[in-house]
Amino acid sequence: HPRLYKHFHKIHHEWTASVSIVALYAHPLEHMLSNIAPAVVGPLIMGSHMSTALLWFVIANLNTLNVHSGYHLPFMPSPEAHDFHHLKFTNCFGVTGILDRLHSTDVMFRSTEAFKRHMLMLTLTPPRVQFPSNKKSQAIEES
């Protein structure tokens, strides 16, 4: 909600470029409700073994660091949508993209060159080499 955004999530968006070290930089209340609670609730509800829960926390944190790294690493989920979210703030809110598609909050992102690169890369060739940006679309993304 816009009234809550300016007091809570905007703190995380002081960084417009994705940088892993500030991936968890957030208001303390947002950190508890959005970063910690979702990772903890599932294992608690399911009664997961402590080692399984720990593995889940590691995977969740690695994903958070990955999407904030600014790098599209091979064999890892694409950070392109989250990079765009930090660039524009009004697009690409979800983790998987399903709710963004359902609520049309990724319309601007789907019209960019970055959307063509938004996939799991199964090769060591960088996505910017496989899907180079042309100058015109790059200018649109930066505006």
C-alpha positions as CSV (number, residue, x, y, z in Angstrom):
1,H,0.0,0.0,0.0
2,P,1.4,3.5,-0.9
3,R,1.0,4.9,2.6
4,L,3.0,2.1,4.1
5,Y,5.6,2.0,1.3
6,K,7.1,5.4,2.2
7,H,7.6,4.4,5.8
8,F,8.7,0.8,5.4
9,H,9.8,-0.6,2.0
10,K,11.2,2.7,0.7
11,I,14.2,2.2,3.1
12,H,15.1,-0.9,1.1
13,H,14.8,1.1,-2.1
14,E,17.4,3.7,-1.1
15,W,19.6,1.5,-3.2
16,T,18.4,1.6,-6.8
17,A,21.1,-0.7,-8.1
18,S,21.0,-4.3,-6.9
19,V,23.8,-5.0,-4.4
20,S,23.9,-8.2,-2.4
21,I,25.3,-6.7,0.8
22,V,22.1,-4.6,1.2
23,A,19.6,-7.3,0.2
24,L,18.3,-7.5,3.7
25,Y,18.6,-3.7,4.3
26,A,15.1,-2.9,5.5
27,H,12.9,-1.3,8.2
28,P,13.0,-3.7,11.2
29,L,9.3,-4.4,11.0
30,E,9.5,-5.1,7.3
31,H,12.5,-7.4,7.9
32,M,10.5,-9.4,10.5
33,L,7.3,-9.6,8.4
34,S,8.7,-9.9,4.9
35,N,12.1,-11.5,5.3
36,I,12.1,-13.7,8.3
37,A,8.5,-14.7,8.9
38,P,7.9,-16.2,5.4
39,A,11.0,-18.4,5.7
40,V,10.1,-19.6,9.2
41,V,6.4,-20.2,8.9
42,G,6.6,-23.0,6.4
43,P,9.0,-25.2,8.3
44,L,7.1,-24.5,11.6
45,I,3.7,-25.4,10.1
46,M,5.1,-28.6,8.5
47,G,7.1,-29.6,11.6
48,S,10.3,-29.8,9.6
49,H,13.4,-31.3,11.0
50,M,15.9,-28.7,12.2
51,S,18.4,-29.6,9.4
52,T,15.7,-29.4,6.7
53,A,14.7,-26.0,8.1
54,L,18.3,-24.8,8.1
55,L,18.7,-25.9,4.5
56,W,15.5,-24.0,3.6
57,F,16.9,-20.8,5.3
58,V,20.2,-21.2,3.4
59,I,18.4,-21.6,0.1
60,A,16.1,-18.6,0.8
61,N,19.0,-16.4,1.7
62,L,21.0,-17.5,-1.3
63,N,18.1,-16.6,-3.6
64,T,17.8,-13.2,-1.9
65,L,21.5,-12.5,-2.4
66,N,21.3,-13.8,-6.0
67,V,18.5,-11.5,-7.1
68,H,20.2,-8.5,-5.4
69,S,23.7,-9.4,-6.8
70,G,23.3,-7.6,-10.1
71,Y,24.7,-10.7,-11.8
72,H,22.8,-13.2,-13.9
73,L,24.7,-16.3,-12.9
74,P,24.4,-19.6,-14.7
75,F,22.2,-22.3,-13.1
76,M,20.6,-19.7,-10.8
77,P,17.2,-18.0,-11.0
78,S,17.2,-14.8,-13.1
79,P,17.6,-11.5,-11.3
80,E,16.4,-9.5,-14.2
81,A,12.8,-8.8,-12.9
82,H,14.1,-7.8,-9.4
83,D,16.8,-5.5,-11.0
84,F,13.9,-3.9,-12.9
85,H,11.9,-3.6,-9.7
86,H,14.8,-1.6,-8.1
87,L,15.0,0.5,-11.3
88,K,11.3,1.4,-11.5
89,F,9.8,0.6,-8.1
90,T,6.3,0.2,-9.6
91,N,6.8,-3.1,-11.4
92,C,7.8,-6.7,-10.6
93,F,6.8,-7.0,-7.0
94,G,6.6,-10.8,-6.7
95,V,9.3,-13.5,-6.1
96,T,8.2,-15.9,-8.9
97,G,6.4,-13.5,-11.2
98,I,3.1,-15.4,-11.2
99,L,1.3,-12.7,-9.2
100,D,2.9,-9.9,-11.2
101,R,1.5,-11.5,-14.4
102,L,-1.9,-12.1,-12.8
103,H,-2.2,-8.4,-11.6
104,S,-0.4,-6.9,-14.6
105,T,2.4,-5.4,-12.5
106,D,5.0,-6.6,-14.9
107,V,3.7,-5.0,-18.1
108,M,6.5,-2.4,-18.4
109,F,9.1,-5.1,-17.7
110,R,7.7,-7.5,-20.4
111,S,8.3,-4.8,-23.0
112,T,12.0,-4.5,-22.2
113,E,15.1,-6.3,-23.5
114,A,15.7,-7.5,-19.9
115,F,12.6,-9.6,-20.2
116,K,14.2,-11.6,-23.0
117,R,17.0,-12.4,-20.7
118,H,14.7,-13.3,-17.8
119,M,15.3,-17.1,-17.8
120,L,17.4,-19.7,-16.0
121,M,20.6,-19.8,-18.0
122,L,21.9,-23.3,-18.5
123,T,25.1,-22.2,-20.2
124,L,28.2,-20.3,-19.2
125,T,27.6,-17.7,-21.9
126,P,26.4,-14.5,-20.3
127,P,22.8,-13.6,-21.1
128,R,23.8,-10.1,-22.3
129,V,26.0,-11.9,-24.9
130,Q,23.2,-14.2,-26.0
131,F,20.6,-11.5,-25.9
132,P,22.3,-8.2,-26.5
133,S,20.4,-4.9,-26.0
134,N,20.0,-2.5,-28.9
135,K,20.7,1.1,-28.1
136,K,17.1,2.3,-28.6
137,S,15.5,-0.2,-26.2
138,Q,18.4,0.4,-23.7
139,A,17.5,4.1,-23.7
140,I,13.9,3.3,-23.0
141,E,14.8,1.0,-20.0
142,E,17.0,3.7,-18.5
143,S,14.4,6.4,-18.8
